[in-house]
Amino acid sequence: MIVISACFRIETAWIPKLPNGRVMHTPMGEAAVDAVQTGLKGLPPQSPSLIVSTGFCGGLAPSLQPGELVLAETVYHRGEPVPIDRDLFDRAKDALDAAKFSFGSGPILCSERALRTSAEKQQRQTDGAIAVDMESGPLARWARERRIRFLSLRAVLDPLDQDLPFSANRSLFLTMLQHPLAAFTVIKSAVDAGRSIGRGIPAVLSGLDGGRK
């Protein structure tokens, strides 16, 4: 079985039904690990064969545009690199190339909080990281400790030069009233990113042995 982990339903809404795939929705950040562990209770010890962390990310490389896919080569979690299995990464990259996706690949940074402004993202351009999210780090570390194959395939919601108008203490409705153009732009980017994920996940899994098990 392949676990596809994401926080929000809009991130997985366009993923088609996969015969050997199971979508799990988790909280943001470190709590994603607990949610995945709970979801795996009662399954055989060999399950899952692969965990794919997906969802939205922020762009740290200036070239990345909204909706563009990002395939992690390494995940930086708590200042330490958590490498992705090289053979698995290469086959996923080849699958995206074969499907003619526009995507970025390289290190990604795991942050303990959302980086809402362009200035915050520019300050975190470390170790060559091209994107930032909040779940890939803890999930990658947890999977590595248990010798479970792991990939992170994300889609850019906000590029490097774009701020997010949302915050934890402001409702979406209030945000749209106060910043209608910015909110509309982000919502459109979310739909585009969700669609990219919906096409990218099947393409990657079709190129992996685990996608046929």
VEXDREN-2710 file (C-alpha; in Angstrom, 1 decimal):
% VEXDREN-2710
k/r/px/py/pz
1/MET/0.0/0.0/0.0
2/ILE/1.1/3.6/-0.8
3/VAL/0.2/6.4/1.7
4/ILE/-0.3/9.8/0.2
5/SER/-0.2/12.3/3.0
6/ALA/-1.6/15.9/2.8
7/CYS/-3.2/18.4/5.1
8/PHE/-6.1/19.9/3.1
9/ARG/-8.7/18.3/0.8
10/ILE/-8.1/20.9/-1.8
11/GLU/-4.5/19.5/-2.1
12/THR/-5.8/16.0/-2.9
13/ALA/-9.1/16.8/-4.6
14/TRP/-7.8/16.1/-8.1
15/ILE/-5.9/12.9/-7.3
16/PRO/-7.7/10.1/-9.0
17/LYS/-8.6/6.9/-7.2
18/LEU/-5.5/4.7/-7.2
19/PRO/-5.8/0.9/-6.8
20/ASN/-3.0/0.7/-4.3
21/GLY/-3.0/4.3/-2.9
22/ARG/-4.6/5.6/0.3
23/VAL/-4.9/9.3/0.9
24/MET/-4.5/10.4/4.6
25/HIS/-5.3/13.9/5.7
26/THR/-3.2/15.1/8.6
27/PRO/-2.7/18.2/10.8
28/MET/0.0/20.6/9.8
29/GLY/3.6/20.3/10.9
30/GLU/5.0/17.6/13.3
31/ALA/1.5/16.4/14.2
32/ALA/1.3/14.8/10.7
33/VAL/3.4/11.9/12.0
34/ASP/1.0/11.0/14.7
35/ALA/-1.9/11.1/12.3
36/VAL/-0.1/8.8/9.8
37/GLN/0.8/6.4/12.6
38/THR/-2.9/6.3/13.8
39/GLY/-4.0/5.7/10.2
40/LEU/-1.7/2.8/9.9
41/LYS/-2.9/0.9/13.0
42/GLY/-4.1/-2.6/12.2
43/LEU/-2.3/-2.8/8.9
44/PRO/0.3/-5.5/8.1
45/PRO/3.8/-4.8/9.3
46/GLN/5.1/-4.4/5.7
47/SER/2.6/-1.6/5.1
48/PRO/3.0/0.9/3.7
49/SER/5.6/0.3/1.0
50/LEU/5.9/4.0/0.3
51/ILE/4.8/7.3/1.8
52/VAL/4.4/10.3/-0.4
53/SER/4.1/13.7/1.3
54/THR/2.2/16.1/-0.9
55/GLY/0.4/19.3/-0.7
56/PHE/1.3/23.0/-1.1
57/CYS/4.7/24.5/-0.6
58/GLY/6.2/28.0/-0.7
59/GLY/8.7/28.7/-3.4
60/LEU/12.3/29.7/-2.3
61/ALA/13.8/29.5/-5.8
62/PRO/12.9/32.6/-7.9
63/SER/12.2/30.4/-10.9
64/LEU/9.4/28.5/-9.3
65/GLN/5.9/29.6/-10.3
66/PRO/2.5/29.0/-8.8
67/GLY/1.2/25.5/-9.5
68/GLU/4.7/24.2/-10.4
69/LEU/5.6/20.8/-8.9
70/VAL/8.6/20.4/-6.6
71/LEU/10.3/17.0/-6.1
72/ALA/12.5/16.9/-3.0
73/GLU/16.0/15.5/-3.3
74/THR/16.8/16.1/0.3
75/VAL/14.6/17.4/3.2
76/TYR/16.1/19.8/5.8
77/HIS/14.5/19.1/9.1
78/ARG/15.6/20.9/12.3
79/GLY/18.8/22.0/10.6
80/GLU/19.8/18.5/9.5
81/PRO/19.5/16.9/6.0
82/VAL/17.2/13.9/5.6
83/PRO/18.2/12.4/2.2
84/ILE/15.8/10.8/-0.1
85/ASP/16.7/7.4/-1.5
86/ARG/18.6/8.2/-4.7
87/ASP/17.2/5.5/-6.9
88/LEU/13.7/6.3/-5.8
89/PHE/14.3/10.0/-6.5
90/ASP/15.8/9.4/-9.9
91/ARG/12.9/7.2/-11.0
92/ALA/10.4/9.7/-9.8
93/LYS/12.2/12.5/-11.6
94/ASP/12.4/10.4/-14.8
95/ALA/8.6/9.8/-14.6
96/LEU/7.9/13.5/-14.3
97/ASP/10.3/14.2/-17.3
98/ALA/8.5/11.4/-19.3
99/ALA/5.1/13.0/-18.6
100/LYS/6.6/16.4/-19.7
101/PHE/5.9/18.2/-16.4
102/SER/7.5/21.5/-15.6
103/PHE/8.9/20.9/-12.2
104/GLY/11.8/21.8/-9.9
105/SER/13.9/19.3/-8.0
106/GLY/16.4/19.8/-5.2
107/PRO/16.5/20.3/-1.4
108/ILE/13.5/21.5/0.4
109/LEU/13.3/23.1/3.8
110/CYS/10.9/22.1/6.5
111/SER/9.7/25.0/8.7
112/GLU/7.9/24.8/12.1
113/ARG/5.6/27.6/11.0
114/ALA/4.2/29.0/7.8
115/LEU/6.4/31.6/6.1
116/ARG/3.8/34.1/5.1
117/THR/5.9/36.9/3.6
118/SER/8.4/37.2/0.8
119/ALA/10.9/38.6/3.3
120/GLU/10.6/35.5/5.6
121/LYS/11.1/33.2/2.6
122/GLN/14.1/35.1/1.4
123/GLN/15.7/34.8/4.9
124/ARG/15.3/31.0/4.8
125/GLN/17.1/30.5/1.5
126/THR/19.6/28.2/3.1
127/ASP/21.5/25.1/1.9
128/GLY/20.2/25.6/-1.6
129/ALA/16.6/24.8/-0.6
130/ILE/14.2/25.6/-3.5
131/ALA/10.9/25.3/-1.5
132/VAL/9.5/25.2/2.0
133/ASP/6.8/23.2/3.7
134/MET/5.9/22.0/7.2
135/GLU/5.3/18.2/7.0
136/SER/7.9/16.6/4.7
137/GLY/10.7/16.9/7.4
138/PRO/9.0/15.0/10.2
139/LEU/7.5/12.4/7.9
140/ALA/10.8/11.8/6.0
141/ARG/12.7/11.3/9.3
142/TRP/10.0/9.0/10.7
143/ALA/9.9/6.9/7.5
144/ARG/13.7/6.7/7.4
145/GLU/13.8/5.4/10.9
146/ARG/11.4/2.7/10.0
147/ARG/13.0/1.9/6.6
148/ILE/9.8/2.9/4.7
149/ARG/10.4/4.4/1.3
150/PHE/9.6/8.1/1.1
151/LEU/9.1/10.9/-1.4
152/SER/8.0/14.5/-1.2
153/LEU/6.1/15.9/-4.2
154/ARG/4.7/19.3/-3.6
155/ALA/3.1/22.1/-5.7
156/VAL/4.0/25.8/-5.3
157/LEU/1.2/27.9/-3.7
158/ASP/3.1/31.1/-3.1
159/PRO/6.3/31.9/-5.1
160/LEU/9.3/33.7/-3.5
161/ASP/8.1/37.2/-4.3
162/GLN/4.5/36.7/-3.1
163/ASP/3.0/37.2/0.4
164/LEU/0.2/35.0/1.8
165/PRO/-2.8/37.1/3.0
166/PHE/-4.0/34.4/5.4
167/SER/-3.0/34.1/9.0
168/ALA/-3.9/31.8/11.8
169/ASN/-6.0/34.4/13.6
170/ARG/-7.9/35.7/10.6
171/SER/-10.7/33.9/8.9
172/LEU/-10.8/33.3/5.2
173/PHE/-14.0/35.3/4.9
174/LEU/-12.4/38.3/6.7
175/THR/-9.3/38.0/4.6
176/MET/-11.3/38.1/1.4
177/LEU/-13.2/41.2/2.6
178/GLN/-10.0/43.0/3.5
179/HIS/-7.7/41.8/0.7
180/PRO/-10.0/40.5/-2.1
181/LEU/-7.5/40.6/-4.9
182/ALA/-4.7/38.9/-2.9
183/ALA/-7.1/36.3/-1.6
184/PHE/-8.5/35.6/-5.1
185/THR/-4.9/35.2/-6.4
186/VAL/-4.0/32.7/-3.7
187/ILE/-7.2/30.7/-4.1
188/LYS/-6.6/30.5/-7.9
189/SER/-3.1/29.4/-7.2
190/ALA/-4.4/26.7/-4.8
191/VAL/-6.7/25.3/-7.5
192/ASP/-3.8/25.3/-10.0
193/ALA/-1.5/23.6/-7.5
194/GLY/-4.2/21.0/-6.6
195/ARG/-4.6/20.1/-10.2
196/SER/-0.8/19.8/-10.6
197/ILE/-0.7/17.4/-7.7
198/GLY/-3.6/15.5/-9.1
199/ARG/-1.7/14.8/-12.3
200/GLY/1.8/14.5/-10.8
201/ILE/1.1/11.8/-8.2
202/PRO/-0.2/9.2/-10.7
203/ALA/2.7/10.1/-13.1
204/VAL/5.3/9.5/-10.4
205/LEU/3.7/6.3/-9.1
206/SER/3.4/4.8/-12.5
207/GLY/7.2/5.1/-12.8
208/LEU/7.9/3.3/-9.5
209/ASP/7.8/-0.4/-8.7
210/GLY/5.7/0.5/-5.7
211/GLY/3.0/2.0/-7.9
212/ARG/2.4/-1.5/-9.3
213/LYS/2.4/-3.5/-6.0
END
